[in-house]
Amino acid sequence: MKIINALRQSVYGWIMILRNEAGWQARFRFTRAGLVTALVLFYLFAFLAVVLGSLNYGVPTLGELTATLVFQSLFLAAPLIGIYGTRYALRQRDPVLPLLVPSIYALTFYVGLGALLSLTIGFLLPLLWLAMAYMLFRLGRLAGGWSIGVSIAFAVLTVLLLAGTPIALYIMPAPVPAA
């Protein structure tokens, strides 16, 4: 039941971040164990997204399930690249976990809600991207202590990576046209 409590606390923490309330850090664990908990929840929601997606075409094989979970894992690269890219540009040496752990929880919500939206009302998916951008902007302001411009750049970079990953992976296996 600790995993359910971690999910509940992350929801409360994100509400506090979005409301710009103090004490939001107490809702997350910025340790390796907290990172592992966030990753376990991410993969649980990714698995549930695969199950929801398979309602349209049937139960996936073990290979298809593995490939889909590997694909979902690539979404984790977006906040990593966004966080490390922003920190590198600013030459910051602050700890990464106060940014990374909440961003993985935000990504967990993104995967779960994205699966539901794509099955029901897919044209609302860009609104989910906007919500994710706002969440990451608020995270940059509070956890990173970044200026408005830097936080916007961090949010836009991360959301572009999130939105562009499926498109890039869809295009990659296509044969190269002759010149």
TIRO-2110 file (N, C-alpha, C; in Angstrom, 1 decimal):
// TIRO-2110
0.8, -1.2, 0.0, N, 1, A
0.0, 0.0, 0.0, CA, 1, A
0.9, 1.3, 0.0, C, 1, A
2.2, 1.1, 0.2, N, 2, A
3.0, 2.3, 0.2, CA, 2, A
3.0, 2.9, -1.2, C, 2, A
2.9, 2.1, -2.3, N, 3, A
2.9, 2.6, -3.6, CA, 3, A
1.7, 3.5, -3.9, C, 3, A
0.5, 3.1, -3.3, N, 4, A
-0.7, 3.9, -3.4, CA, 4, A
-0.5, 5.2, -2.7, C, 4, A
0.1, 5.1, -1.5, N, 5, A
0.3, 6.4, -0.7, CA, 5, A
1.3, 7.3, -1.5, C, 5, A
2.3, 6.7, -2.1, N, 6, A
3.2, 7.6, -2.9, CA, 6, A
2.5, 8.3, -4.0, C, 6, A
1.6, 7.5, -4.7, N, 7, A
0.8, 8.1, -5.8, CA, 7, A
-0.1, 9.3, -5.2, C, 7, A
-0.7, 9.0, -4.1, N, 8, A
-1.6, 10.0, -3.5, CA, 8, A
-0.8, 11.2, -3.1, C, 8, A
0.3, 11.0, -2.5, N, 9, A
1.2, 12.1, -2.1, CA, 9, A
1.7, 12.9, -3.3, C, 9, A
2.0, 12.2, -4.4, N, 10, A
2.4, 13.0, -5.6, CA, 10, A
1.3, 13.8, -6.2, C, 10, A
0.1, 13.3, -6.1, N, 11, A
-1.0, 14.2, -6.6, CA, 11, A
-1.1, 15.4, -5.7, C, 11, A
-1.1, 15.2, -4.4, N, 12, A
-1.1, 16.4, -3.5, CA, 12, A
0.0, 17.3, -3.7, C, 12, A
1.2, 16.7, -3.9, N, 13, A
2.4, 17.6, -4.2, CA, 13, A
2.3, 18.4, -5.5, C, 13, A
1.7, 17.7, -6.5, N, 14, A
1.5, 18.5, -7.8, CA, 14, A
0.5, 19.6, -7.6, C, 14, A
-0.6, 19.3, -6.9, N, 15, A
-1.6, 20.3, -6.6, CA, 15, A
-0.9, 21.5, -5.9, C, 15, A
0.0, 21.2, -5.0, N, 16, A
0.7, 22.3, -4.3, CA, 16, A
1.6, 23.1, -5.2, C, 16, A
2.3, 22.3, -6.1, N, 17, A
3.2, 23.0, -7.1, CA, 17, A
2.4, 23.9, -8.0, C, 17, A
1.2, 23.4, -8.5, N, 18, A
0.4, 24.2, -9.4, CA, 18, A
-0.2, 25.4, -8.7, C, 18, A
-0.4, 25.3, -7.4, N, 19, A
-1.0, 26.5, -6.6, CA, 19, A
0.1, 27.4, -6.1, C, 19, A
1.4, 27.0, -6.3, N, 20, A
2.5, 27.8, -5.8, CA, 20, A
2.5, 27.8, -4.3, C, 20, A
2.2, 26.7, -3.6, N, 21, A
2.1, 26.6, -2.2, CA, 21, A
3.5, 26.1, -1.7, C, 21, A
3.8, 26.6, -0.5, N, 22, A
5.1, 26.1, 0.1, CA, 22, A
4.9, 24.7, 0.7, C, 22, A
6.0, 24.0, 0.9, N, 23, A
5.9, 22.7, 1.5, CA, 23, A
5.6, 21.6, 0.6, C, 23, A
5.6, 21.8, -0.7, N, 24, A
5.4, 20.8, -1.7, CA, 24, A
6.4, 19.7, -1.7, C, 24, A
7.7, 20.1, -1.2, N, 25, A
8.8, 19.1, -1.2, CA, 25, A
8.5, 17.9, -0.3, C, 25, A
7.7, 18.2, 0.8, N, 26, A
7.4, 17.1, 1.7, CA, 26, A
6.6, 16.0, 1.1, C, 26, A
5.9, 16.3, 0.0, N, 27, A
5.0, 15.3, -0.6, CA, 27, A
5.8, 14.3, -1.5, C, 27, A
7.1, 14.6, -1.8, N, 28, A
7.9, 13.7, -2.6, CA, 28, A
9.1, 13.3, -1.8, C, 28, A
9.6, 12.1, -2.2, N, 29, A
10.9, 11.6, -1.6, CA, 29, A
12.0, 11.8, -2.6, C, 29, A
12.9, 12.7, -2.3, N, 30, A
14.1, 13.0, -3.2, CA, 30, A
15.3, 12.1, -2.9, C, 30, A
15.0, 10.8, -2.9, N, 31, A
16.1, 9.8, -2.6, CA, 31, A
16.0, 8.8, -3.8, C, 31, A
17.0, 7.9, -3.8, N, 32, A
17.0, 6.8, -4.8, CA, 32, A
15.7, 6.0, -4.6, C, 32, A
15.3, 5.7, -3.4, N, 33, A
14.1, 5.0, -3.2, CA, 33, A
12.8, 5.7, -3.7, C, 33, A
12.8, 7.0, -3.6, N, 34, A
11.7, 7.8, -4.1, CA, 34, A
11.8, 7.8, -5.7, C, 34, A
12.9, 7.8, -6.2, N, 35, A
13.1, 7.7, -7.7, CA, 35, A
12.6, 6.4, -8.2, C, 35, A
13.0, 5.3, -7.5, N, 36, A
12.5, 4.0, -7.9, CA, 36, A
11.0, 3.8, -7.8, C, 36, A
10.4, 4.4, -6.7, N, 37, A
9.0, 4.4, -6.5, CA, 37, A
8.3, 5.1, -7.7, C, 37, A
8.8, 6.3, -8.1, N, 38, A
8.2, 7.0, -9.2, CA, 38, A
8.3, 6.2, -10.5, C, 38, A
9.5, 5.5, -10.7, N, 39, A
9.6, 4.7, -11.9, CA, 39, A
8.7, 3.5, -11.9, C, 39, A
8.5, 2.9, -10.8, N, 40, A
7.6, 1.7, -10.7, CA, 40, A
6.2, 2.2, -11.0, C, 40, A
5.8, 3.3, -10.5, N, 41, A
4.4, 3.9, -10.8, CA, 41, A
4.3, 4.2, -12.3, C, 41, A
5.4, 4.8, -12.9, N, 42, A
5.4, 5.1, -14.3, CA, 42, A
5.2, 3.8, -15.1, C, 42, A
5.9, 2.7, -14.8, N, 43, A
5.8, 1.5, -15.6, CA, 43, A
4.5, 0.8, -15.3, C, 43, A
3.9, 1.0, -14.1, N, 44, A
2.6, 0.5, -13.9, CA, 44, A
1.5, 1.2, -14.8, C, 44, A
1.6, 2.5, -14.8, N, 45, A
0.7, 3.2, -15.7, CA, 45, A
1.0, 3.0, -17.1, C, 45, A
2.2, 2.8, -17.5, N, 46, A
2.5, 2.4, -18.9, CA, 46, A
1.9, 1.1, -19.3, C, 46, A
2.0, 0.1, -18.4, N, 47, A
1.4, -1.2, -18.6, CA, 47, A
-0.1, -1.1, -18.7, C, 47, A
-0.7, -0.3, -17.8, N, 48, A
-2.2, 0.0, -17.9, CA, 48, A
-2.5, 0.7, -19.2, C, 48, A
-1.7, 1.6, -19.7, N, 49, A
-2.0, 2.2, -21.0, CA, 49, A
-1.9, 1.2, -22.1, C, 49, A
-1.0, 0.2, -22.1, N, 50, A
-0.9, -0.8, -23.1, CA, 50, A
-2.2, -1.7, -23.0, C, 50, A
-2.6, -2.0, -21.8, N, 51, A
-3.9, -2.8, -21.6, CA, 51, A
-5.0, -2.0, -22.2, C, 51, A
-5.2, -0.7, -21.9, N, 52, A
-6.2, 0.1, -22.5, CA, 52, A
-6.2, 0.1, -24.0, C, 52, A
-5.0, 0.3, -24.5, N, 53, A
-4.8, 0.4, -26.0, CA, 53, A
-5.1, -0.9, -26.6, C, 53, A
-4.9, -2.0, -26.0, N, 54, A
-5.1, -3.3, -26.6, CA, 54, A
-6.6, -3.7, -26.6, C, 54, A
-7.4, -2.9, -26.0, N, 55, A
-8.9, -3.2, -26.0, CA, 55, A
-9.4, -3.1, -27.4, C, 55, A
-8.7, -2.3, -28.3, N, 56, A
-9.2, -2.2, -29.7, CA, 56, A
-8.8, -3.3, -30.6, C, 56, A
-7.6, -4.0, -30.3, N, 57, A
-7.2, -5.0, -31.2, CA, 57, A
-6.8, -6.3, -30.6, C, 57, A
-7.0, -6.5, -29.3, N, 58, A
-6.7, -7.8, -28.7, CA, 58, A
-5.5, -7.8, -27.8, C, 58, A
-5.3, -8.9, -27.1, N, 59, A
-4.2, -9.0, -26.2, CA, 59, A
-2.9, -9.1, -26.9, C, 59, A
-1.9, -8.2, -26.6, N, 60, A
-0.6, -8.2, -27.2, CA, 60, A
0.2, -9.5, -26.8, C, 60, A
1.1, -9.9, -27.7, N, 61, A
2.0, -11.0, -27.4, CA, 61, A
3.0, -10.4, -26.4, C, 61, A
3.8, -11.3, -25.8, N, 62, A
4.9, -10.9, -24.9, CA, 62, A
5.9, -9.9, -25.6, C, 62, A
6.2, -10.2, -26.8, N, 63, A
7.1, -9.4, -27.6, CA, 63, A
6.6, -8.0, -27.8, C, 63, A
5.3, -7.9, -28.2, N, 64, A
4.6, -6.7, -28.4, CA, 64, A
4.5, -5.9, -27.1, C, 64, A
4.2, -6.5, -26.0, N, 65, A
4.2, -5.9, -24.8, CA, 65, A
5.5, -5.3, -24.4, C, 65, A
6.6, -6.1, -24.5, N, 66, A
7.9, -5.6, -24.2, CA, 66, A
8.3, -4.4, -25.1, C, 66, A
8.0, -4.5, -26.4, N, 67, A
8.4, -3.5, -27.3, CA, 67, A
7.6, -2.2, -26.9, C, 67, A
6.4, -2.3, -26.6, N, 68, A
5.6, -1.1, -26.2, CA, 68, A
6.1, -0.5, -24.9, C, 68, A
6.5, -1.3, -23.9, N, 69, A
7.0, -0.8, -22.7, CA, 69, A
8.4, -0.1, -22.9, C, 69, A
9.2, -0.7, -23.8, N, 70, A
10.5, 0.0, -24.2, CA, 70, A
10.2, 1.3, -24.8, C, 70, A
9.2, 1.3, -25.7, N, 71, A
8.8, 2.6, -26.3, CA, 71, A
8.4, 3.6, -25.3, C, 71, A
7.5, 3.2, -24.3, N, 72, A
7.1, 4.1, -23.3, CA, 72, A
8.3, 4.6, -22.4, C, 72, A
9.3, 3.7, -22.3, N, 73, A
10.5, 4.1, -21.5, CA, 73, A
11.2, 5.3, -22.2, C, 73, A
11.1, 5.4, -23.5, N, 74, A
11.8, 6.5, -24.2, CA, 74, A
11.2, 7.9, -23.8, C, 74, A
9.9, 7.9, -23.3, N, 75, A
9.4, 9.1, -22.8, CA, 75, A
10.1, 9.6, -21.5, C, 75, A
10.8, 8.8, -20.8, N, 76, A
11.6, 9.2, -19.7, CA, 76, A
12.8, 10.0, -20.1, C, 76, A
13.2, 9.9, -21.3, N, 77, A
14.3, 10.7, -21.8, CA, 77, A
14.0, 12.2, -21.9, C, 77, A
12.7, 12.5, -22.2, N, 78, A
12.3, 13.9, -22.3, CA, 78, A
12.6, 14.7, -21.1, C, 78, A
12.1, 14.3, -19.9, N, 79, A
12.5, 15.2, -18.7, CA, 79, A
14.0, 15.1, -18.4, C, 79, A
14.6, 14.0, -18.7, N, 80, A
16.1, 13.9, -18.4, CA, 80, A
16.8, 14.9, -19.3, C, 80, A
16.5, 14.9, -20.6, N, 81, A
17.2, 15.8, -21.5, CA, 81, A
16.8, 17.3, -21.1, C, 81, A
15.6, 17.5, -20.8, N, 82, A
15.2, 18.9, -20.5, CA, 82, A
15.9, 19.4, -19.2, C, 82, A
15.9, 18.5, -18.2, N, 83, A
16.5, 18.9, -16.9, CA, 83, A
18.0, 19.1, -17.1, C, 83, A
18.7, 18.1, -17.7, N, 84, A
20.2, 18.2, -17.8, CA, 84, A
20.6, 19.3, -18.8, C, 84, A
19.8, 19.5, -19.9, N, 85, A
20.1, 20.5, -20.8, CA, 85, A
20.0, 21.9, -20.2, C, 85, A
18.9, 22.1, -19.4, N, 86, A
18.7, 23.4, -18.8, CA, 86, A
19.8, 23.6, -17.7, C, 86, A
20.1, 22.6, -16.9, N, 87, A
21.1, 22.8, -15.9, CA, 87, A
22.5, 23.0, -16.6, C, 87, A
22.8, 22.4, -17.7, N, 88, A
24.0, 22.6, -18.4, CA, 88, A
24.1, 24.0, -18.9, C, 88, A
23.0, 24.5, -19.5, N, 89, A
23.0, 25.9, -20.0, CA, 89, A
23.2, 26.9, -18.9, C, 89, A
22.7, 26.6, -17.8, N, 90, A
22.8, 27.6, -16.6, CA, 90, A
24.0, 27.3, -15.8, C, 90, A
24.7, 26.2, -16.1, N, 91, A
25.9, 25.8, -15.3, CA, 91, A
25.5, 25.6, -13.8, C, 91, A
24.4, 24.9, -13.6, N, 92, A
24.0, 24.6, -12.2, CA, 92, A
24.6, 23.3, -11.7, C, 92, A
24.8, 23.3, -10.5, N, 93, A
25.3, 22.0, -9.8, CA, 93, A
24.3, 21.5, -8.8, C, 93, A
23.1, 22.1, -8.8, N, 94, A
22.1, 21.7, -7.8, CA, 94, A
21.7, 20.2, -8.0, C, 94, A
21.1, 19.6, -6.9, N, 95, A
20.7, 18.2, -7.1, CA, 95, A
19.6, 18.1, -8.1, C, 95, A
19.6, 16.9, -8.8, N, 96, A
18.7, 16.7, -9.9, CA, 96, A
17.3, 16.1, -9.4, C, 96, A
17.4, 15.3, -8.3, N, 97, A
16.2, 14.6, -7.9, CA, 97, A
15.0, 15.6, -7.6, C, 97, A
15.1, 16.8, -7.0, N, 98, A
14.0, 17.6, -6.8, CA, 98, A
13.2, 18.0, -8.1, C, 98, A
13.9, 17.9, -9.2, N, 99, A
13.3, 18.2, -10.5, CA, 99, A
12.8, 16.9, -11.1, C, 99, A
13.6, 15.8, -11.0, N, 100, A
13.4, 14.6, -11.7, CA, 100, A
12.2, 13.8, -11.2, C, 100, A
12.2, 13.7, -9.8, N, 101, A
11.1, 12.8, -9.2, CA, 101, A
9.7, 13.4, -9.5, C, 101, A
9.4, 14.7, -9.3, N, 102, A
8.1, 15.2, -9.7, CA, 102, A
7.8, 15.1, -11.2, C, 102, A
8.9, 15.3, -12.0, N, 103, A
8.6, 15.3, -13.4, CA, 103, A
8.3, 13.8, -13.9, C, 103, A
8.8, 12.8, -13.2, N, 104, A
8.4, 11.4, -13.5, CA, 104, A
7.0, 11.2, -13.1, C, 104, A
6.6, 11.7, -12.0, N, 105, A
5.2, 11.6, -11.6, CA, 105, A
4.3, 12.3, -12.6, C, 105, A
4.7, 13.5, -13.1, N, 106, A
3.9, 14.2, -14.1, CA, 106, A
3.8, 13.4, -15.4, C, 106, A
4.9, 12.8, -15.7, N, 107, A
4.9, 11.9, -16.9, CA, 107, A
4.0, 10.7, -16.7, C, 107, A
3.9, 10.2, -15.5, N, 108, A
3.0, 9.1, -15.2, CA, 108, A
1.6, 9.5, -15.4, C, 108, A
1.2, 10.7, -15.0, N, 109, A
-0.1, 11.2, -15.2, CA, 109, A
-0.3, 11.4, -16.7, C, 109, A
0.7, 11.9, -17.4, N, 110, A
0.6, 12.1, -18.8, CA, 110, A
0.3, 10.8, -19.6, C, 110, A
1.0, 9.8, -19.2, N, 111, A
0.9, 8.5, -19.9, CA, 111, A
-0.5, 7.9, -19.6, C, 111, A
-1.0, 8.0, -18.4, N, 112, A
-2.3, 7.5, -18.0, CA, 112, A
-3.4, 8.3, -18.7, C, 112, A
-3.4, 9.6, -18.6, N, 113, A
-4.4, 10.4, -19.2, CA, 113, A
-4.3, 10.4, -20.7, C, 113, A
-3.1, 10.3, -21.2, N, 114, A
-2.9, 10.2, -22.7, CA, 114, A
-3.6, 9.0, -23.3, C, 114, A
-3.4, 7.9, -22.6, N, 115, A
-4.1, 6.6, -23.0, CA, 115, A
-5.6, 6.7, -23.0, C, 115, A
-6.1, 7.3, -22.0, N, 116, A
-7.6, 7.5, -21.9, CA, 116, A
-8.1, 8.5, -23.0, C, 116, A
-7.4, 9.6, -23.2, N, 117, A
-7.8, 10.6, -24.1, CA, 117, A
-7.7, 10.0, -25.6, C, 117, A
-6.6, 9.3, -25.9, N, 118, A
-6.4, 8.8, -27.2, CA, 118, A
-7.5, 7.8, -27.6, C, 118, A
-8.0, 7.1, -26.6, N, 119, A
-9.1, 6.1, -26.9, CA, 119, A
-10.5, 6.7, -27.0, C, 119, A
-10.7, 7.8, -26.3, N, 120, A
-12.0, 8.4, -26.2, CA, 120, A
-12.1, 9.7, -27.1, C, 120, A
-11.4, 10.7, -26.7, N, 121, A
-11.5, 12.0, -27.5, CA, 121, A
-10.1, 12.4, -27.8, C, 121, A
-9.5, 11.8, -28.8, N, 122, A
-8.1, 12.0, -29.2, CA, 122, A
-7.8, 13.4, -29.6, C, 122, A
-8.8, 14.2, -30.1, N, 123, A
-8.5, 15.5, -30.5, CA, 123, A
-8.1, 16.5, -29.3, C, 123, A
-8.3, 16.0, -28.1, N, 124, A
-8.0, 16.8, -26.9, CA, 124, A
-6.6, 16.6, -26.5, C, 124, A
-5.8, 15.7, -27.2, N, 125, A
-4.5, 15.4, -26.8, CA, 125, A
-3.6, 16.6, -26.7, C, 125, A
-3.7, 17.6, -27.7, N, 126, A
-2.9, 18.8, -27.5, CA, 126, A
-3.1, 19.6, -26.3, C, 126, A
-4.3, 19.5, -25.7, N, 127, A
-4.6, 20.1, -24.4, CA, 127, A
-3.8, 19.5, -23.3, C, 127, A
-3.6, 18.2, -23.4, N, 128, A
-2.8, 17.5, -22.4, CA, 128, A
-1.3, 17.9, -22.5, C, 128, A
-0.9, 18.2, -23.7, N, 129, A
0.5, 18.7, -23.9, CA, 129, A
0.6, 20.1, -23.3, C, 129, A
-0.4, 20.9, -23.4, N, 130, A
-0.4, 22.3, -22.8, CA, 130, A
-0.4, 22.2, -21.3, C, 130, A
-1.2, 21.3, -20.8, N, 131, A
-1.2, 21.0, -19.3, CA, 131, A
0.1, 20.6, -18.8, C, 131, A
0.7, 19.7, -19.6, N, 132, A
2.1, 19.2, -19.2, CA, 132, A
3.1, 20.3, -19.2, C, 132, A
3.0, 21.2, -20.2, N, 133, A
3.9, 22.3, -20.3, CA, 133, A
3.7, 23.2, -19.1, C, 133, A
2.5, 23.5, -18.7, N, 134, A
2.3, 24.3, -17.6, CA, 134, A
2.8, 23.7, -16.3, C, 134, A
2.6, 22.4, -16.1, N, 135, A
3.1, 21.7, -15.0, CA, 135, A
4.7, 21.8, -14.9, C, 135, A
5.3, 21.6, -16.0, N, 136, A
6.8, 21.6, -16.1, CA, 136, A
7.3, 23.0, -15.9, C, 136, A
6.5, 24.0, -16.3, N, 137, A
6.9, 25.4, -16.1, CA, 137, A
6.8, 25.7, -14.6, C, 137, A
5.8, 25.3, -13.9, N, 138, A
5.7, 25.5, -12.5, CA, 138, A
6.8, 24.8, -11.7, C, 138, A
7.1, 23.6, -12.2, N, 139, A
8.2, 22.8, -11.6, CA, 139, A
9.5, 23.5, -11.7, C, 139, A
9.8, 24.1, -12.9, N, 140, A
11.0, 24.8, -13.1, CA, 140, A
11.1, 26.0, -12.2, C, 140, A
10.0, 26.7, -12.0, N, 141, A
10.0, 27.9, -11.2, CA, 141, A
10.2, 27.5, -9.7, C, 141, A
9.5, 26.4, -9.2, N, 142, A
9.6, 26.1, -7.8, CA, 142, A
10.8, 25.3, -7.5, C, 142, A
11.0, 24.2, -8.2, N, 143, A
12.1, 23.2, -7.9, CA, 143, A
13.4, 23.7, -8.4, C, 143, A
13.4, 24.3, -9.6, N, 144, A
14.7, 24.7, -10.2, CA, 144, A
15.1, 26.1, -9.7, C, 144, A
14.1, 26.9, -9.3, N, 145, A
14.4, 28.3, -8.9, CA, 145, A
14.7, 29.1, -10.1, C, 145, A
14.2, 28.7, -11.3, N, 146, A
14.6, 29.4, -12.6, CA, 146, A
13.7, 30.5, -12.8, C, 146, A
14.2, 31.4, -13.7, N, 147, A
13.4, 32.6, -14.1, CA, 147, A
12.2, 32.1, -15.0, C, 147, A
11.3, 33.0, -15.3, N, 148, A
10.2, 32.7, -16.1, CA, 148, A
10.6, 32.2, -17.5, C, 148, A
11.6, 32.9, -18.1, N, 149, A
12.0, 32.6, -19.4, CA, 149, A
12.7, 31.2, -19.5, C, 149, A
13.5, 30.9, -18.5, N, 150, A
14.2, 29.6, -18.4, CA, 150, A
13.2, 28.5, -18.2, C, 150, A
12.2, 28.8, -17.3, N, 151, A
11.2, 27.8, -17.0, CA, 151, A
10.3, 27.5, -18.2, C, 151, A
10.0, 28.5, -19.0, N, 152, A
9.3, 28.3, -20.3, CA, 152, A
10.1, 27.5, -21.2, C, 152, A
11.3, 27.8, -21.4, N, 153, A
12.2, 27.1, -22.3, CA, 153, A
12.3, 25.6, -21.9, C, 153, A
12.4, 25.4, -20.6, N, 154, A
12.5, 24.0, -20.1, CA, 154, A
11.2, 23.3, -20.4, C, 154, A
10.1, 23.9, -20.1, N, 155, A
8.8, 23.3, -20.4, CA, 155, A
8.6, 23.0, -21.9, C, 155, A
8.9, 24.0, -22.7, N, 156, A
8.7, 23.8, -24.2, CA, 156, A
9.6, 22.7, -24.7, C, 156, A
10.9, 22.7, -24.3, N, 157, A
11.8, 21.7, -24.7, CA, 157, A
11.3, 20.3, -24.4, C, 157, A
10.9, 20.1, -23.1, N, 158, A
10.5, 18.8, -22.6, CA, 158, A
9.2, 18.4, -23.3, C, 158, A
8.2, 19.2, -23.5, N, 159, A
7.0, 18.8, -24.2, CA, 159, A
7.2, 18.6, -25.7, C, 159, A
8.1, 19.3, -26.3, N, 160, A
8.4, 19.0, -27.7, CA, 160, A
9.1, 17.6, -27.8, C, 160, A
9.9, 17.3, -26.9, N, 161, A
10.5, 16.0, -26.9, CA, 161, A
9.4, 14.9, -26.6, C, 161, A
8.5, 15.2, -25.7, N, 162, A
7.4, 14.2, -25.5, CA, 162, A
6.5, 14.0, -26.7, C, 162, A
6.2, 15.1, -27.3, N, 163, A
5.3, 15.0, -28.5, CA, 163, A
6.0, 14.5, -29.7, C, 163, A
7.3, 14.8, -29.8, N, 164, A
8.0, 14.4, -31.0, CA, 164, A
8.5, 13.0, -31.0, C, 164, A
8.7, 12.4, -29.8, N, 165, A
9.2, 11.0, -29.7, CA, 165, A
8.4, 10.0, -30.5, C, 165, A
7.0, 10.0, -30.4, N, 166, A
6.3, 9.0, -31.2, CA, 166, A
6.4, 9.3, -32.7, C, 166, A
6.4, 10.5, -33.1, N, 167, A
6.5, 10.8, -34.5, CA, 167, A
7.9, 10.4, -35.0, C, 167, A
8.9, 10.7, -34.3, N, 168, A
10.3, 10.3, -34.8, CA, 168, A
10.4, 8.8, -34.8, C, 168, A
9.8, 8.1, -33.9, N, 169, A
9.9, 6.6, -33.9, CA, 169, A
9.1, 6.0, -35.0, C, 169, A
8.0, 6.7, -35.4, N, 170, A
7.2, 6.2, -36.4, CA, 170, A
7.9, 6.4, -37.8, C, 170, A
8.6, 7.5, -37.9, N, 171, A
9.3, 7.8, -39.2, CA, 171, A
10.6, 6.9, -39.3, C, 171, A
11.3, 6.6, -38.2, N, 172, A
12.6, 6.0, -38.3, CA, 172, A
12.6, 4.7, -39.1, C, 172, A
11.7, 3.7, -38.9, N, 173, A
11.8, 2.5, -39.7, CA, 173, A
11.4, 2.6, -41.1, C, 173, A
10.9, 3.8, -41.6, N, 174, A
10.5, 3.9, -43.0, CA, 174, A
11.8, 3.9, -43.9, C, 174, A
11.7, 3.3, -45.0, N, 175, A
12.8, 3.3, -45.9, CA, 175, A
13.1, 4.8, -46.4, C, 175, A
14.4, 5.0, -46.7, N, 176, A
14.8, 6.3, -47.2, CA, 176, A
14.4, 6.4, -48.6, C, 176, A
13.7, 7.5, -49.1, N, 177, A
13.4, 7.6, -50.5, CA, 177, A
14.7, 7.8, -51.3, C, 177, A
14.6, 7.4, -52.5, N, 178, A
15.7, 7.6, -53.4, CA, 178, A
15.9, 9.1, -53.8, C, 178, A
17.1, 9.5, -54.0, N, 179, A
17.4, 10.9, -54.3, CA, 179, A
17.2, 11.2, -55.7, C, 179, A
END
